[in-house]
Amino acid sequence: MIRSDPSRTTRTLLFGAGLAAILILTASCSSPSREYAVPAELCGVKIAPSVLDPVLPPGKNVGTSSTAVGENKRCRLHVDDESTLSASIEPWERNASAPDVARVALAVDPSDTPSKDRRFIYSKTGAVGRVNCPNTSSSNQFLWATVRVTHDEATVGEMRELIAAYADAVAASSECGEMLE
């Protein structure tokens, strides 16, 4: 007759219960997934998906909508029909500074982190940056780009990367010529 060791059976049952608990907790605590492709443009302005990817939330569907108010152009990126990122291009007087633009922008404040060259100001929810348009020495205006996220999943560093890439993408697009004519 073979007898089983009660302490071994107990250990096996406890191990199995512990493993099951870990699997259940892992499944319930895992992050939601992103089922959409990260866009390669914001309303016609080409931008690397690698700078958009870290600031976008999980979800199933993505889309964009654009509006123009006066001389300002705004692009909203929606995930599952909720606005998650807003980007704008705005003409400002030539002598405007990043703190001037941040003063009226949403989700960024003039006292937030400035770049060393003072071209950008950024926080974990918003950023502003001057667009260095080519061939605009005769213009009385500069273009400024702004970006804002409506969730808390972005970091200050990711927003810095996003505003720098977006401002450079605007400079490389047709927006400079169209908006500063």
Long-range contacts (C-beta under 8 A, 24 or more apart in sequence): 31-58, 32-58, 32-59, 33-58, 34-58, 34-59, 35-59, 35-60, 35-61, 36-60, 36-61, 36-62, 36-79, 37-62, 38-62, 39-64, 39-77, 42-75, 42-77, 42-85, 42-87, 42-166, 42-169, 43-73, 43-75, 43-87, 44-173, 45-75, 45-87, 45-89, 45-166, 45-169, 45-170, 45-173, 45-175, 46-169, 46-172, 46-173, 47-165, 47-166, 47-169, 48-165, 51-158, 51-161, 51-162, 51-165, 51-166, 52-77, 52-85, 52-162, 54-154, 54-155, 54-158, 54-161, 55-85, 55-149, 55-153, 55-154, 55-158, 55-159, 55-162, 56-84, 56-85, 57-84, 57-151, 57-153, 71-179, 73-175, 73-179, 82-150, 83-150, 84-149, 84-150, 84-151, 85-147, 85-148, 85-149, 85-150, 86-146, 86-147, 86-148, 86-150, 87-145, 87-146, 87-147, 87-148, 87-166, 88-145, 88-146, 88-147, 89-131, 89-143, 89-144, 89-145, 89-170, 89-175, 89-179, 90-143, 90-144, 90-145, 90-146, 91-141, 91-142, 91-143, 91-144, 91-179, 91-180, 92-141, 92-142, 92-143, 92-144, 93-140, 93-141, 93-142, 94-139, 94-140, 94-141, 94-142, 96-142, 96-144, 98-128, 98-129, 98-130, 101-128, 101-144, 101-146, 102-128, 105-146, 105-148, 106-146, 106-148, 107-148, 107-149, 108-146, 108-148, 113-156, 113-160, 115-160, 115-164, 119-167, 120-160, 120-163, 120-164, 120-167, 122-156, 122-159, 122-160, 122-163, 123-156, 123-159, 124-152, 124-154, 124-155, 124-156, 124-158, 124-159, 125-149, 125-150, 125-152, 125-154, 125-159, 126-159, 127-159, 127-160, 127-162, 127-163, 128-163, 129-163, 129-164, 129-166, 129-167, 130-167, 131-167, 131-170, 131-171, 131-175, 131-176, 132-167, 132-168, 132-171, 133-170, 133-171, 133-176, 133-177, 133-180, 134-171, 134-176, 135-176, 136-176, 136-180, 139-180, 141-180, 143-170, 143-175, 143-176, 143-179, 143-180, 145-170
